[in-house]
C-alpha cells in the first residue's frame, strides 16, 4: 500500500516535518513501513522552455526548428511534434537529461544542431500520451525545473499490508493523516464536501439481506463528459500504484485512495429497468468482469444486479456490461458496506483480488459512504463543471448505528503497561485518536469508540491499553525481571540432537523413520548369520526374543525383508538405544544412543556403488547440517559383521576414533532375506558424535560478482580417492577457486578395467571483480597439469 506525502498534506499540516522522521515514528507507533521513496527528482535537467520562433527544417518536411528560451539563453531544438506553436510553454529536456526512454545529447539532425528535446508525458514518465509534447501553463517561467513547475516532487510511503490488516481505517490517506495528526499534535483536516440535493425518483434500489450489505448508497449524476483527469489527480494515482483511465474511473479510485472507501460507477444507460438490486447470485449464473474474464457464480456470491442480470460482483469487480464508455453522459455511483467475510470468500473462490476487495474484506465503516459520495462529486466536477445529481440519494441502511462504549480504568492501563501514564495523558491520546472520553463517578472513563475503529479493531479495554502504549512509545517501558521466578529444567543436549537429526533426515533427505523392538529376533539372526554377544533377558516376551540389541542394523534388515515385497526402493532410519554387557553410570548396562540408516533399491544390479555414494552423501549432509567438522568417511573398514560385504564397508571416523560405519549388504544376506536388488546400511554412535566439536561459524559477505562453474572428468586408478583429487586441485588453484564439488563416479566401458571416472565441479568466484575467461582457463590448466602428476588424466570419451 502506497501513500503520498503531498496527498497526506491535504488532511494534515505537514509543514516543518521531515518525511523520514515521520516514517520512523509511524513505524514505531502505528504500522511497519517498508520504505520511503522520493519521486520527481530524476527530472532535474528537464526545464520549462518557451518557443520564441518556429521555422521549417531546410531538409525535412516533417520537422521544424524551434528557437526556445530555456531561461537566460535561447537554444535550437529540432522536433516533429504536431502541436507546437510559437509562444507555447513546453517541457525541454536539456543535454544530460536521462528520461525513461533515452539520454539526451546535443546532436545534428539532418544538418541542424538540436540542443535538446521537447518531451511528451510518456517520454517524461508522467503519463501515457506520446502523441504530442506536454504543454505547460502559459505563465510558466522559462528555466524553471519541470518537477517544481507541475508539482512532481513527492515522497511515497509504502506500508506493509500485513501490518494494517486489522486497521481498515488505514487503507486511505485520511486514516494515515489521522495517525500523524495524533502523533504530532496537529489538527486533522477532514474533507468538506457538499452534494446538491435532487428529488427525482428515477431508480429503484433494494437490498435483499442487510447482513450481506449493511449499507448501500446510490445516486445518479448527469452532465458527465468522459475526458482525462486533471494532472494532479492522475499523478497522485500513478504514484500510489493505480493507472489513470478517465475522469470518472479516476474519481472513483481517487476517493478510494483518499478515504479508504471504494466506490463504483455504472453507465446509467446499461442498467436495465433503471433498477439496482443487491442480491445473492443464482447457481450457475454467468458474469463477465470488466477485463473480459467470465465467471460462473454460486449462491455464496453477492452481486449488484439490474432488472435482469448482474452488473457487478459486489465489493470485488465491476461488470463488462455496465462499464464506463467514451460516450457515457450519465452515471450511477454506488457506495456501500458489504459483509467482509462474504467478500473475502468470493474473492478467493474466483481468484479475483482487487483494491476494492482488499478493503471490503477488512470490515469498512458503514458511516463512511455519505462522505465518499460527496467527495466523488467534488472530484468529478473538476473536469465536468456541469455535472449534477439527477436523482435523490438512495440510502439502504441495515446496521446498528449505536456507538460502542468501553469502560476504562486508567490505573489498569498503567499497570498493564508497566509504566505510569498520567490520566490526563491517556485522555489526550485517546481524544486525539477521536475516542470520546467521558468521566464516570467511580473515576473510570467511558470511551466511545469511533465507528472507523469499531468494526473489528477496538472492542475490549486491552485494545485501549494498546492505543495508549503505542503512542507513549514502547521504548519508554523499561524491561524488568518477571515477578514470578520460574525454575527451568536444564536442556537435554541428546534430546535436542535427536530432534535435529529427525528434521534433517525426514525433511532434507526425504527418509522415513521406523521403530523396531529393543531386542533381537533369534530367527532373523540365524538367517543373517549373526551371533552377537548381547545381554540376555530374564523375562523375555517370547522364545524368539531373548537378547537385547547391540546394533540397530539387524532389525533394519528385518524392516528390509518386510518392505522389499511391496516397494521397489525406500530409505528409512531409526534412532534408539543399544545395550552392552559392560556397566555404565548408575550401575546399569551401558546403553548409548545410535542412529541406523537403510537404503534399498530393487533395480540396482551392477550399480551398487551409486547406492553407497547416496548413503555417504546423506551422512555428509547430516554432519554438515549438525555443524560437525572433521568427520571422515574415506577409509575402508573390517566390520566383522557377516551381513555386510567385506570389501564395501567404509568407516566413519573422527581423529582416529571410529564413530560408526556404512556398508553394502552382502549378496548372500539379500538372498537369505529373499530380497532382489541392493541395500546399504549405516550406523552412527550418537553418544560419541556428541563429543565431536561443532564447526566454527564464519559469516561472509554476500557475493556481488557472478560465479563460473566448470566440470572436469578424470580417469584415475580404481583405488584413488576423491579426496586426493580435490586436495591436489586445491594446492595449485588460485584463491578465487571457492569450492570443489563431487558430481559423479563411473565405471565401465569405455573406461579401462581397474580404472574409474571421477567428475568434479570447480566453482570460481572473485570478491572484487568479474573473472575473465582467460583467468579461469589458466586456473583449469594448472589443475589439469597437477592431476596429471598424480596419474589422473582428462576423460575424452
Residue pairs with C-beta under 8 A, 6 or more apart in sequence:
1 158
1 159
1 161
1 164
1 171
2 156
2 157
2 158
2 159
2 239
2 240
2 241
3 156
3 157
3 158
3 159
3 173
3 176
3 240
4 154
4 155
4 156
4 157
4 173
4 236
4 239
4 240
5 14
5 19
5 154
5 155
5 156
5 157
6 151
6 154
6 236
7 173
7 236
7 240
7 257
7 258
8 14
8 173
8 176
8 177
8 180
10 173
10 177
10 189
10 191
10 258
11 173
11 174
11 177
11 178
11 181
11 188
11 189
11 190
11 191
12 177
12 178
12 180
12 181
12 186
12 187
12 188
12 189
13 186
13 187
13 189
14 22
14 180
17 184
19 36
19 155
19 157
20 36
22 180
22 183
22 184
23 33
23 36
23 157
25 183
26 33
26 157
26 176
26 179
26 180
26 183
27 33
28 470
28 473
28 474
28 475
29 179
29 183
29 470
29 471
29 473
30 170
30 179
30 183
30 470
31 159
31 160
31 163
31 164
31 167
31 170
32 159
32 160
32 163
33 157
33 158
33 159
33 160
34 158
34 159
34 160
35 158
36 155
36 156
36 157
36 158
37 155
37 156
37 158
38 153
38 154
38 155
38 156
39 152
39 153
39 154
39 155
39 156
39 239
40 147
40 152
40 153
40 154
41 147
41 153
42 98
43 97
43 124
43 145
43 146
43 147
43 152
44 97
44 145
44 147
45 93
45 94
45 95
45 96
45 97
45 98
45 104
46 91
46 92
46 93
46 94
46 97
46 99
46 119
46 124
46 145
46 146
46 147
47 70
47 71
47 91
47 92
47 94
47 142
47 143
47 144
47 145
47 146
48 70
48 71
48 89
48 90
48 91
48 92
48 136
48 140
48 141
48 142
48 143
48 144
48 145
48 146
48 149
49 68
49 69
49 70
49 75
49 77
49 89
49 90
49 91
49 92
49 116
49 118
49 142
50 68
50 69
50 87
50 88
50 89
50 90
50 140
50 142
51 66
51 67
51 68
51 84
51 85
51 86
51 87
51 88
51 89
51 90
52 67
52 68
52 69
52 74
52 86
52 87
53 66
53 67
53 86
54 64
54 65
54 66
54 67
54 84
54 85
54 86
55 64
55 65
55 67
56 63
56 64
56 65
57 63
57 64
57 65
57 78
57 109
57 110
57 112
58 111
58 112
59 110
59 111
59 112
60 109
60 110
62 80
63 78
63 79
63 80
63 109
63 110
64 78
64 79
64 80
64 84
65 76
65 77
65 78
65 112
66 76
66 77
66 78
66 79
66 84
66 118
67 74
67 75
67 76
68 74
68 75
68 76
68 77
68 90
68 92
68 116
68 118
69 142
70 92
70 94
70 116
70 142
70 143
71 141
71 142
71 143
71 144
72 142
72 143
75 92
75 115
75 116
76 112
76 113
76 114
76 115
77 92
77 114
77 115
77 116
77 117
77 118
78 109
78 110
78 112
78 114
79 114
79 117
79 118
79 133
81 118
81 120
81 132
81 133
82 131
82 132
83 132
83 133
83 135
84 90
84 118
84 133
87 138
88 135
89 135
89 136
89 137
89 138
89 140
89 142
90 118
90 119
90 133
90 134
90 135
90 136
91 118
91 119
91 124
91 133
91 134
91 136
91 146
92 116
92 117
92 118
92 119
93 99
93 104
93 116
93 117
93 118
93 119
93 123
93 124
94 104
94 115
94 116
95 104
95 105
95 106
95 115
95 116
96 103
96 104
96 105
97 103
97 104
97 116
98 104
99 119
99 123
99 124
99 125
100 122
100 123
100 124
100 125
101 122
101 123
102 123
104 116
104 117
106 113
106 114
106 115
106 116
107 113
107 114
108 114
117 123
118 133
119 133
119 134
120 127
120 129
120 130
120 131
120 132
120 133
120 134
121 127
121 128
121 129
121 130
121 134
122 128
122 129
122 130
123 130
124 134
124 146
126 134
126 150
126 152
126 235
126 238
127 134
127 234
127 238
127 244
128 244
136 146
136 149
136 150
137 149
140 149
146 152
147 153
150 231
151 232
151 235
152 235
154 239
156 239
156 240
157 176
159 170
159 176
161 358
164 170
164 171
165 362
166 362
166 456
166 457
167 175
167 362
167 457
168 260
168 359
168 362
168 363
168 364
168 365
168 452
168 455
168 456
168 457
169 175
169 178
169 260
169 365
169 452
169 453
169 457
170 176
170 179
170 260
171 260
171 358
171 359
171 362
172 256
172 257
172 258
172 259
172 260
172 261
173 257
173 258
173 259
174 190
174 191
174 258
174 259
174 260
175 260
175 452
177 188
177 189
178 188
178 433
178 434
179 433
180 186
181 187
181 188
181 432
182 429
182 432
182 433
182 471
183 471
185 432
191 258
191 259
191 371
191 374
191 375
191 378
193 371
193 374
193 375
193 377
193 378
194 374
194 378
195 219
195 373
195 374
195 377
195 389
195 393
196 388
196 389
197 389
197 392
197 393
198 388
198 389
198 390
198 391
198 392
199 392
200 390
200 391
200 392
201 391
201 392
202 220
202 274
202 390
202 391
203 218
203 220
203 271
203 274
203 275
203 276
203 332
203 391
203 394
204 273
204 274
204 275
204 276
205 216
205 218
205 275
205 276
205 277
205 394
205 396
206 276
206 277
206 278
206 396
207 213
207 216
207 277
207 278
207 396
207 398
208 277
208 278
208 279
208 280
209 280
210 396
210 397
210 398
210 399
211 339
211 398
212 278
212 280
212 302
212 314
212 338
212 339
212 342
213 278
213 302
213 314
213 336
213 337
213 338
213 339
213 396
213 398
214 337
214 338
214 339
214 366
214 397
214 398
214 399
215 336
215 337
215 366
215 369
215 395
215 396
215 397
215 398
215 399
216 278
216 334
216 336
216 337
216 394
216 395
216 396
217 334
217 335
217 336
217 369
217 370
217 373
217 393
217 394
217 395
217 396
218 276
218 332
218 333
218 334
218 335
218 393
218 394
219 332
219 333
219 373
219 389
219 391
219 392
219 393
219 394
220 268
220 330
220 331
220 332
220 333
220 389
220 390
220 391
221 330
221 331
221 332
221 333
221 377
221 380
221 387
221 388
221 389
221 390
222 329
222 330
222 387
222 388
222 389
222 390
223 329
223 384
223 386
223 387
223 388
224 248
224 328
224 329
224 330
224 331
224 380
224 384
224 387
225 247
225 329
225 383
225 384
225 386
226 246
226 247
226 248
226 324
226 325
226 326
226 327
226 328
227 246
227 247
227 383
227 384
228 234
228 244
228 246
228 247
228 383
229 237
229 244
229 246
229 247
229 250
229 251
229 254
229 382
229 383
230 382
230 383
233 244
233 247
233 250
233 251
233 254
233 379
233 382
234 244
234 250
236 254
236 257
237 243
237 244
237 250
237 253
237 254
237 257
238 244
240 257
242 253
242 257
242 355
244 250
246 324
246 326
247 380
247 382
247 383
247 384
248 265
248 324
248 328
248 331
248 380
249 265
249 324
250 379
251 265
251 376
251 379
251 380
252 262
252 263
252 264
252 265
252 333
252 376
253 355
254 379
255 261
255 262
255 263
255 372
255 375
255 376
255 379
256 262
256 263
256 355
256 356
256 359
258 375
259 368
259 371
259 372
259 375
260 359
260 364
260 368
261 335
261 359
261 364
261 365
261 368
261 369
261 371
261 372
262 315
262 335
262 355
262 356
262 359
262 360
263 333
263 334
263 335
263 372
263 373
263 376
264 304
264 312
264 318
264 333
264 334
264 356
265 324
265 331
265 332
265 333
265 334
266 311
266 312
266 318
266 322
266 323
266 331
266 332
266 333
266 334
267 322
267 323
267 324
267 325
267 328
267 330
267 331
268 274
268 330
268 331
268 332
269 328
269 330
270 306
270 311
270 321
270 322
270 323
271 306
271 311
271 322
271 332
272 306
272 307
272 308
272 309
273 306
273 307
273 308
275 306
275 307
276 304
276 305
276 306
276 332
276 334
276 394
277 304
277 305
277 306
277 307
278 302
278 303
278 304
278 305
278 314
278 336
278 396
279 302
279 303
279 305
280 299
280 300
280 301
280 302
280 303
281 287
281 297
281 298
281 299
281 300
281 301
281 302
281 303
281 310
282 297
282 299
283 297
283 298
283 299
284 296
284 297
284 298
285 296
285 297
285 303
285 310
286 294
286 295
286 296
286 297
287 294
287 295
287 296
287 297
287 303
287 310
287 313
287 319
288 294
288 295
288 319
288 320
288 321
289 295
289 313
289 317
289 318
289 319
289 320
289 352
290 317
290 318
290 319
290 320
290 323
291 320
292 320
293 352
295 313
295 350
295 352
297 303
297 310
297 313
298 349
300 342
300 345
300 346
300 349
301 313
301 314
301 346
301 349
301 350
302 313
302 314
302 315
302 338
302 339
302 342
302 343
302 346
303 310
303 311
303 312
303 313
303 314
304 310
304 311
304 312
304 313
304 314
304 334
305 311
306 322
309 321
310 319
311 318
311 319
311 321
311 322
312 318
312 319
312 322
312 334
313 319
313 346
313 350
313 352
314 336
314 338
314 343
314 346
315 336
315 338
315 343
315 346
315 356
315 357
315 360
315 361
316 343
316 346
316 347
316 350
316 352
316 354
316 356
316 357
316 360
317 352
317 354
317 356
317 357
324 331
330 390
332 391
333 373
333 376
335 369
335 372
335 373
335 376
336 369
337 360
337 364
337 365
337 366
337 368
337 369
337 399
338 360
340 360
340 361
340 362
340 363
340 364
340 455
340 456
341 361
343 357
343 360
343 361
344 357
344 361
346 357
347 353
347 354
347 357
347 361
362 455
362 456
363 455
363 456
364 455
365 451
365 452
365 454
365 455
366 397
366 399
366 401
366 451
367 401
367 451
367 452
368 451
368 452
370 395
373 393
377 387
377 389
380 387
381 387
403 448
403 449
403 451
403 454
404 448
404 449
404 454
404 458
404 459
405 446
405 447
405 448
405 449
406 446
406 447
406 449
406 458
406 459
406 460
406 461
406 463
406 464
407 440
407 444
407 445
407 446
407 447
407 461
408 426
408 444
408 445
408 446
408 447
408 461
408 464
409 443
409 444
409 445
409 461
410 421
410 423
410 426
410 443
410 444
410 445
412 461
412 465
413 421
413 426
413 464
413 465
413 468
414 420
414 421
416 462
416 465
417 465
417 468
417 469
417 472
417 477
418 477
418 478
418 480
419 472
419 476
419 477
419 478
421 468
421 472
425 468
425 472
426 445
426 468
427 437
427 445
429 467
429 468
429 471
429 472
430 437
430 447
430 464
430 467
430 468
431 437
433 450
433 453
433 467
433 471
434 450
434 452
434 453
435 447
435 448
435 449
435 450
435 453
435 464
435 467
436 447
436 448
436 450
437 445
437 446
437 447
437 448
438 445
438 446
438 447
438 448
439 445
439 446
440 446
447 464
449 458
449 459
457 463
458 464
458 467
469 477
493 690
494 593
494 686
494 687
494 690
497 626
497 686
497 689
497 690
498 575
498 593
498 686
500 625
500 626
501 575
501 595
501 622
501 626
501 686
502 513
502 575
504 621
504 622
504 625
504 626
505 511
505 513
505 573
505 597
505 618
505 622
506 512
506 513
508 621
508 625
509 571
509 618
509 621
509 622
510 571
511 571
511 572
511 573
511 597
511 618
512 570
512 571
512 572
512 573
513 572
513 573
513 574
513 575
514 556
514 559
514 572
514 573
514 574
515 574
515 576
516 552
516 555
516 556
516 558
516 559
516 574
516 576
517 545
517 549
517 555
518 548
518 549
518 576
518 577
518 579
519 537
519 540
519 541
519 545
519 546
519 547
519 548
519 549
520 532
520 534
520 545
520 547
520 548
520 549
520 554
520 555
521 544
521 545
521 555
521 558
522 543
522 544
522 545
522 546
522 547
523 544
524 554
524 555
524 557
524 558
524 561
525 531
525 532
525 554
527 672
527 673
528 554
528 557
528 642
528 643
528 669
528 672
528 673
529 642
529 643
529 669
529 672
530 554
530 641
530 642
530 643
532 547
532 550
532 551
532 554
533 550
533 581
534 547
534 548
534 549
534 550
534 579
534 581
535 547
535 548
535 579
535 580
535 581
535 589
536 546
536 547
536 548
537 545
537 546
537 547
537 548
540 546
548 578
548 579
548 589
549 555
549 578
549 579
550 578
550 579
550 580
551 578
551 594
551 596
551 641
551 683
552 574
552 576
552 578
552 594
552 595
552 596
552 683
553 596
553 641
553 643
553 681
553 683
554 643
555 574
555 596
556 572
556 574
556 596
556 597
556 598
556 681
557 598
557 643
557 665
557 669
557 673
557 681
559 572
559 574
559 598
560 598
560 600
560 665
560 673
560 675
560 679
561 673
561 674
561 675
563 570
563 572
563 600
564 600
564 602
564 673
564 675
564 676
564 677
567 600
568 601
568 602
568 603
568 677
569 600
569 601
569 602
569 603
569 677
570 599
570 600
571 597
571 598
571 599
571 600
571 618
572 597
572 598
573 595
573 596
573 597
573 598
574 595
574 596
575 593
575 594
575 595
575 596
575 686
576 593
576 594
576 596
577 591
577 592
577 593
577 594
578 591
578 592
578 594
579 589
579 590
579 591
580 589
580 590
580 591
581 589
582 589
582 590
583 589
583 590
584 590
584 591
592 685
592 686
592 687
592 688
593 685
593 686
593 687
594 660
594 683
594 684
594 685
594 686
595 660
595 683
595 684
595 686
596 681
596 682
596 683
596 684
597 615
597 618
597 619
597 662
597 681
597 682
597 683
597 684
598 679
598 680
598 681
598 682
599 611
599 614
599 615
599 618
599 679
599 680
600 675
600 677
600 678
600 679
601 611
601 677
601 678
601 679
602 676
602 677
603 677
604 610
604 611
604 677
604 678
605 677
605 678
607 678
608 648
608 664
608 678
609 745
609 747
611 664
611 678
611 679
611 680
612 648
612 650
612 662
612 663
612 664
612 680
613 745
614 680
615 662
615 680
615 682
616 633
616 650
616 662
618 682
619 633
619 652
619 662
619 682
619 684
620 633
623 631
626 689
627 694
627 695
627 697
628 689
628 692
628 693
628 694
628 695
629 692
629 693
629 694
629 695
629 696
630 654
630 655
630 692
630 693
631 652
631 653
631 654
631 659
631 692
632 651
632 652
632 653
632 654
633 650
633 651
633 652
633 653
633 662
634 650
634 721
634 723
635 650
635 651
635 653
636 647
636 649
636 650
636 651
637 649
637 650
637 651
637 658
637 661
637 663
638 646
638 649
639 646
639 649
639 661
639 663
641 663
642 666
642 669
643 665
643 666
643 669
644 661
644 663
644 664
644 665
644 666
644 681
645 663
645 664
645 665
645 666
645 667
646 666
648 663
648 664
649 661
649 662
649 663
649 664
650 661
650 662
650 663
651 658
651 660
651 661
652 658
652 659
652 660
652 661
652 662
652 682
652 684
653 659
654 688
654 692
657 688
659 684
659 685
659 688
659 689
659 692
660 682
660 683
660 684
660 685
661 682
661 683
662 680
662 681
662 682
662 683
663 680
663 681
663 682
664 678
664 679
664 680
665 678
665 679
665 680
665 681
670 676
670 677
670 678
670 679
701 767
703 765
703 767
704 767
705 765
705 766
705 767
705 768
705 769
705 770
705 771
706 765
706 770
707 738
707 763
707 764
707 765
708 763
708 764
708 765
708 771
708 776
709 761
709 762
709 763
709 764
710 761
710 762
710 764
710 776
710 780
711 743
711 759
711 760
711 761
711 762
712 759
712 760
712 761
712 762
712 780
712 783
712 784
712 794
713 757
713 758
713 759
713 794
713 795
714 725
714 757
714 758
714 759
714 760
714 787
714 792
714 793
714 794
714 795
715 751
715 752
715 755
715 756
715 757
715 792
715 793
715 794
715 795
716 725
716 755
716 756
716 757
716 758
716 791
716 792
717 754
717 755
717 756
717 791
718 747
718 754
718 755
718 756
720 756
720 758
720 790
720 791
720 792
722 742
722 745
722 758
722 760
724 790
725 758
725 760
725 787
725 792
726 740
726 760
728 783
728 786
728 787
728 789
728 790
728 792
729 737
729 740
729 760
729 762
729 783
729 786
729 787
730 737
730 740
731 786
732 782
732 783
732 785
732 786
733 762
733 779
733 782
733 783
734 775
734 779
736 764
736 765
736 766
736 771
736 775
736 779
737 762
737 763
737 764
737 779
738 763
738 764
738 765
739 762
739 763
740 760
740 761
740 762
740 763
741 760
741 761
741 763
742 758
742 759
742 760
742 761
743 759
743 760
743 761
744 757
744 758
744 759
745 756
745 757
745 758
745 759
746 756
746 757
746 759
747 755
747 756
747 757
750 797
751 757
751 795
757 795
758 792
762 779
762 780
762 783
764 771
764 775
764 776
764 779
765 771
784 794
787 793
